Amino acid sequence: MLKDNFGRIHDYLRISLTDNCNFRCSYCMPVEEMEWMPSSKLMSKEEILKLAEVFVGLGINKIRLTGGEPLVRKEFPEILEGIAKMGVETTLTTNGVLIHKHVEQLKSAGVRSVNVSLDTLNREKFQKLTRRDQFDKVWENINLLLEEGFRVKVNAVALHGLIEDELCGFVRATEKLPLHVRFIEFMPFAGNHWSSKQVVTANQMLELVKAEFPVIKLEDLKHDTAKKYQVPGFAGTFAFITTMSEHFCSNCNRLRLTADGKIKNCLFGKDELDLLTALRSGQEVVSLIEQSLSKKHAALGGQFTADYKKADPDKMENRSMITIGG
């Protein structure tokens, strides 16, 4: 059992398969000319599976594969198959553009839920945000996942100046489609030019939705990061991930493994321990995992307080989102 100094049990691991991505979203990736990690620094397929096996032996019962974009990793099918054999709940976060190539394998591996990152329902805005003209394929693949019986969560980053015009369109999409749309408050990471003025809070977004739709609150489970709502009679739901305005750190059960084999005990934390180097040198890694847990802060990686308006991004030490893996 992986327990930190605050009594939180960690049973959920997010593994980044690559820092590479076929999109170029500015809030995630700082620059177009970003240099990817050389393959020698990335975990190999065998190393990913070995470390995953160690974590499962310590009580991890859910693994999410992330990136970058995990589906650009050539060994994705073999990695997914290997993790599926470990008997844990396996999920995926993707930008959706390559999903059609992997649907059958996802089904055979027992994946039942897929998160798709999508910040706009407007084709032109999508191209501007991602610097790629792929909206039609992403939307087609979202519908494909629904047709194949997957639970589909759509993750939209609440970017000020964009989300205000997109909110009701996303909620309206849940009328006929059993989508679960989640609006994520804009968070600070290296290179994404965050400021508190760019944050649109969950309460602000909820008021905009209520101006157009009747809304009911749904039950939130213990480790849920999203506060869920529904328009009565609609097939899907919508929710807000309130990382900035109302953090949920007291119930955190997550650990992260970066593509270069570093364990991060918090999305916002600067502390990392190098599991990959230890593994390659024949050392045991359990003590490093436990050491990482022992250093976990009570909230927000110890980098800022619950009052996000006082956060100074220039004083935060962290990676860019794409090199963390979400």
C-alpha positions as CSV (number, residue, x, y, z in Angstrom):
1,M,0.0,0.0,0.0
2,L,1.3,3.4,-1.0
3,K,0.4,5.9,1.7
4,D,1.9,9.4,2.2
5,N,2.4,11.3,5.4
6,F,-1.1,12.7,5.3
7,G,-2.8,9.3,5.2
8,R,-3.6,9.4,1.5
9,I,-3.5,6.0,-0.2
10,H,-2.3,6.1,-3.8
11,D,-3.7,3.5,-6.1
12,Y,-3.8,5.4,-9.4
13,L,-0.7,5.8,-11.7
14,R,-0.5,7.9,-14.8
15,I,2.3,6.8,-17.2
16,S,3.5,9.1,-19.9
17,L,4.6,7.1,-22.9
18,T,6.3,10.0,-24.8
19,D,6.8,13.7,-24.7
20,N,6.0,13.9,-28.4
21,C,2.7,15.1,-29.8
22,N,1.2,15.6,-33.3
23,F,-0.6,18.8,-32.1
24,R,1.0,22.0,-30.9
25,C,-1.3,23.5,-28.3
26,S,0.3,26.6,-26.8
27,Y,-0.9,26.0,-23.2
28,C,0.7,22.6,-23.2
29,M,3.7,23.0,-25.5
30,P,5.6,26.2,-25.1
31,V,7.2,26.5,-28.6
32,E,6.8,24.9,-32.0
33,E,10.5,24.2,-32.2
34,M,10.5,22.2,-29.0
35,E,13.2,19.5,-28.8
36,W,11.9,16.0,-28.0
37,M,13.8,13.8,-25.6
38,P,16.2,11.4,-27.4
39,S,15.0,7.8,-27.4
40,S,17.9,6.8,-25.1
41,K,16.4,8.9,-22.3
42,L,12.9,7.6,-22.7
43,M,11.7,4.4,-21.0
44,S,11.7,1.5,-23.3
45,K,8.6,-0.7,-23.7
46,E,10.2,-3.3,-21.4
47,E,11.1,-0.6,-18.8
48,I,7.6,0.8,-18.8
49,L,6.1,-2.6,-18.2
50,K,8.6,-3.5,-15.5
51,L,8.0,-0.3,-13.6
52,A,4.2,-0.7,-14.0
53,E,4.5,-4.2,-12.6
54,V,6.4,-2.8,-9.6
55,F,3.7,-0.2,-9.0
56,V,0.9,-2.8,-9.3
57,G,2.7,-4.9,-6.7
58,L,2.6,-1.9,-4.4
59,G,-1.2,-1.5,-4.7
60,I,-1.8,0.5,-7.9
61,N,-5.1,-0.7,-9.4
62,K,-5.6,1.9,-12.1
63,I,-3.2,3.0,-14.9
64,R,-3.8,5.8,-17.3
65,L,-1.6,6.0,-20.4
66,T,-0.8,9.6,-21.4
67,G,1.7,11.6,-23.4
68,G,2.4,13.9,-25.1
69,E,0.1,12.0,-27.3
70,P,0.4,8.3,-26.3
71,L,-0.8,7.0,-29.7
72,V,2.2,8.4,-31.5
73,R,4.4,5.9,-29.6
74,K,5.1,3.0,-32.0
75,E,5.1,0.4,-29.3
76,F,1.7,1.6,-27.9
77,P,-0.1,-1.7,-28.9
78,E,2.5,-3.8,-27.1
79,I,2.5,-1.5,-24.0
80,L,-1.2,-1.5,-23.8
81,E,-1.4,-5.3,-24.1
82,G,1.3,-5.8,-21.4
83,I,-0.5,-3.5,-18.9
84,A,-3.9,-5.1,-19.7
85,K,-2.4,-8.4,-18.5
86,M,-1.7,-7.0,-15.1
87,G,-5.4,-7.0,-14.2
88,V,-5.7,-3.3,-13.5
89,E,-8.2,-0.8,-14.8
90,T,-6.6,0.7,-17.9
91,T,-7.5,4.0,-19.4
92,L,-6.2,6.5,-21.9
93,T,-5.9,10.2,-22.5
94,T,-5.5,11.2,-26.1
95,N,-6.1,14.1,-28.6
96,G,-8.3,11.6,-30.5
97,V,-6.8,12.0,-34.0
98,L,-5.4,8.4,-34.2
99,I,-8.1,6.6,-32.2
100,H,-9.6,4.9,-35.3
101,K,-6.4,2.9,-35.7
102,H,-6.6,1.5,-32.2
103,V,-10.3,1.0,-31.3
104,E,-10.3,-2.8,-31.7
105,Q,-7.1,-3.1,-29.6
106,L,-8.5,-0.9,-26.9
107,K,-11.6,-3.1,-26.8
108,S,-9.6,-6.3,-26.6
109,A,-7.4,-4.9,-23.8
110,G,-10.5,-4.2,-21.7
111,V,-10.3,-0.4,-21.9
112,R,-13.8,1.0,-21.3
113,S,-13.1,4.7,-20.8
114,V,-11.2,7.2,-23.0
115,N,-10.5,10.8,-22.3
116,V,-10.2,13.0,-25.4
117,S,-8.7,16.5,-25.2
118,L,-10.8,19.0,-27.2
119,D,-11.0,22.7,-26.4
120,T,-13.4,24.0,-29.0
121,L,-16.2,22.7,-31.3
122,N,-15.3,25.3,-33.9
123,R,-13.1,24.0,-36.7
124,E,-11.3,27.3,-37.4
125,K,-10.6,27.8,-33.7
126,F,-9.4,24.3,-33.3
127,Q,-6.8,24.8,-36.1
128,K,-5.6,28.0,-34.5
129,L,-5.3,26.3,-31.0
130,T,-3.6,23.1,-32.1
131,R,-1.9,24.4,-35.3
132,R,-3.4,21.4,-37.0
133,D,-6.4,21.1,-39.3
134,Q,-7.8,17.9,-37.7
135,F,-11.0,18.8,-36.0
136,D,-13.2,16.7,-38.3
137,K,-11.1,13.6,-37.6
138,V,-11.2,14.1,-33.9
139,W,-15.0,14.6,-33.8
140,E,-15.4,11.6,-36.1
141,N,-13.3,9.5,-33.7
142,I,-15.3,10.7,-30.6
143,N,-18.4,9.5,-32.3
144,L,-16.7,6.2,-33.2
145,L,-15.8,5.6,-29.5
146,L,-19.4,6.3,-28.5
147,E,-20.7,3.9,-31.2
148,E,-18.3,1.2,-29.9
149,G,-19.6,1.5,-26.4
150,F,-16.7,3.4,-24.7
151,R,-17.4,6.0,-21.9
152,V,-16.0,9.2,-23.4
153,K,-14.8,12.1,-21.4
154,V,-14.0,15.3,-23.3
155,N,-11.5,17.5,-21.6
156,A,-11.6,21.2,-22.4
157,V,-9.1,23.6,-20.9
158,A,-11.0,26.8,-19.8
159,L,-9.0,29.4,-21.7
160,H,-10.1,33.0,-21.0
161,G,-11.5,34.5,-24.2
162,L,-12.4,31.2,-25.7
163,I,-14.3,29.1,-23.2
164,E,-17.0,31.7,-22.6
165,D,-18.2,31.2,-26.2
166,E,-17.7,27.4,-26.1
167,L,-19.4,26.4,-22.8
168,C,-23.0,26.2,-23.9
169,G,-22.1,24.5,-27.2
170,F,-20.3,21.7,-25.3
171,V,-23.3,21.4,-22.9
172,R,-25.7,21.3,-25.8
173,A,-23.7,18.5,-27.3
174,T,-24.5,16.3,-24.3
175,E,-28.2,16.5,-25.2
176,K,-28.1,13.6,-27.7
177,L,-24.7,12.2,-27.1
178,P,-23.7,10.5,-23.9
179,L,-20.5,12.6,-23.6
180,H,-19.0,13.6,-20.3
181,V,-17.5,17.1,-20.9
182,R,-15.1,18.4,-18.3
183,F,-14.0,22.0,-18.2
184,I,-10.5,22.4,-16.7
185,E,-9.4,25.6,-15.0
186,F,-6.3,26.9,-16.6
187,M,-3.2,25.8,-14.7
188,P,0.4,27.2,-14.5
189,F,3.2,25.2,-16.1
190,A,6.6,26.0,-17.4
191,G,6.3,28.1,-20.6
192,N,2.6,28.4,-20.9
193,H,2.5,32.1,-19.9
194,W,-0.1,31.6,-17.1
195,S,-1.5,34.4,-15.1
196,S,-4.4,34.5,-12.6
197,K,-6.3,36.8,-14.8
198,Q,-6.6,34.1,-17.4
199,V,-8.4,31.7,-15.0
200,V,-12.1,31.3,-15.6
201,T,-13.4,29.6,-12.5
202,A,-15.9,26.9,-12.2
203,N,-18.4,29.2,-10.5
204,Q,-18.1,31.7,-13.3
205,M,-18.6,29.0,-15.9
206,L,-21.5,27.5,-14.1
207,E,-23.3,30.8,-14.0
208,L,-22.9,31.1,-17.8
209,V,-24.4,27.7,-18.3
210,K,-27.3,28.3,-15.9
211,A,-28.2,31.4,-18.0
212,E,-29.1,29.1,-20.8
213,F,-30.0,25.7,-19.2
214,P,-31.6,24.3,-16.1
215,V,-29.0,22.4,-14.2
216,I,-28.9,19.7,-11.5
217,K,-25.9,18.7,-9.3
218,L,-24.8,15.1,-9.5
219,E,-23.0,13.1,-6.8
220,D,-19.3,13.3,-6.7
221,L,-17.3,10.3,-5.5
222,K,-14.3,10.4,-3.1
223,H,-11.5,10.6,-5.6
224,D,-13.3,12.6,-8.3
225,T,-11.5,15.6,-9.5
226,A,-14.5,17.0,-11.3
227,K,-17.7,18.5,-9.9
228,K,-20.5,16.9,-12.0
229,Y,-23.7,18.4,-13.4
230,Q,-26.4,17.6,-15.9
231,V,-29.2,19.3,-17.8
232,P,-32.3,17.3,-17.0
233,G,-33.2,14.9,-19.8
234,F,-29.8,15.2,-21.5
235,A,-27.9,12.0,-22.4
236,G,-24.5,13.2,-21.1
237,T,-23.1,15.3,-18.3
238,F,-20.7,18.2,-17.8
239,A,-18.3,19.0,-15.0
240,F,-15.7,21.4,-13.7
241,I,-12.2,20.5,-12.6
242,T,-11.5,23.1,-10.0
243,T,-7.8,22.8,-9.6
244,M,-7.2,26.6,-9.1
245,S,-10.4,27.8,-7.4
246,E,-11.1,24.8,-5.1
247,H,-8.3,22.2,-5.0
248,F,-9.1,18.6,-4.2
249,C,-5.6,17.6,-2.8
250,S,-7.0,16.1,0.5
251,N,-8.3,13.1,-1.5
252,C,-5.4,12.8,-4.0
253,N,-4.6,9.2,-4.9
254,R,-2.4,9.8,-8.0
255,L,1.2,9.3,-8.9
256,R,2.8,10.2,-12.2
257,L,5.6,8.5,-14.1
258,T,7.2,10.7,-16.8
259,A,8.3,9.4,-20.2
260,D,12.0,9.6,-19.0
261,G,11.2,7.5,-15.9
262,K,10.9,10.2,-13.2
263,I,8.2,9.7,-10.5
264,K,6.2,12.9,-9.7
265,N,4.1,12.8,-6.6
266,C,2.1,15.9,-7.6
267,L,1.2,17.5,-10.9
268,F,2.5,20.8,-9.5
269,G,5.4,19.4,-7.6
270,K,9.0,20.2,-8.4
271,D,10.3,17.0,-6.6
272,E,11.2,14.1,-8.9
273,L,13.1,10.9,-8.3
274,D,14.8,9.0,-11.1
275,L,13.4,5.5,-11.2
276,L,14.7,4.8,-14.7
277,T,18.4,5.2,-13.9
278,A,18.0,3.1,-10.8
279,L,16.3,0.4,-12.9
280,R,18.9,0.4,-15.5
281,S,21.7,0.1,-13.0
282,G,20.0,-2.9,-11.4
283,Q,18.9,-1.2,-8.2
284,E,15.6,-1.7,-6.6
285,V,13.1,1.1,-7.0
286,V,10.5,0.5,-4.3
287,S,12.5,2.6,-1.8
288,L,12.6,5.5,-4.3
289,I,8.8,5.2,-4.8
290,E,8.3,5.3,-1.0
291,Q,10.7,8.2,-0.7
292,S,8.7,10.2,-3.2
293,L,5.5,9.6,-1.3
294,S,7.2,10.7,1.9
295,K,8.0,14.0,0.3
296,K,4.5,14.8,-1.0
297,H,3.1,18.1,0.1
298,A,-0.3,18.5,1.6
299,A,-1.5,20.6,-1.4
300,L,-0.5,22.0,-4.8
301,G,3.0,20.6,-4.6
302,G,3.9,23.2,-2.0
303,Q,4.3,25.7,-4.8
304,F,1.4,28.0,-4.1
305,T,-1.6,28.4,-1.8
306,A,-5.3,27.9,-2.2
307,D,-5.6,31.6,-3.2
308,Y,-4.5,31.1,-6.8
309,K,-4.6,34.9,-7.4
310,K,-1.5,35.2,-5.3
311,A,0.4,32.6,-7.3
312,D,3.6,33.8,-9.0
313,P,4.4,31.6,-12.0
314,D,7.9,32.9,-12.2
315,K,8.7,31.4,-8.8
316,M,7.3,28.0,-9.6
317,E,9.6,25.2,-10.5
318,N,8.1,22.6,-12.8
319,R,8.1,21.1,-16.2
320,S,5.9,22.0,-19.1
321,M,2.7,20.0,-19.2
322,I,3.7,18.0,-22.2
323,T,6.9,16.7,-20.5
324,I,4.9,15.8,-17.3
325,G,2.2,13.8,-19.1
326,G,-0.9,15.4,-17.6
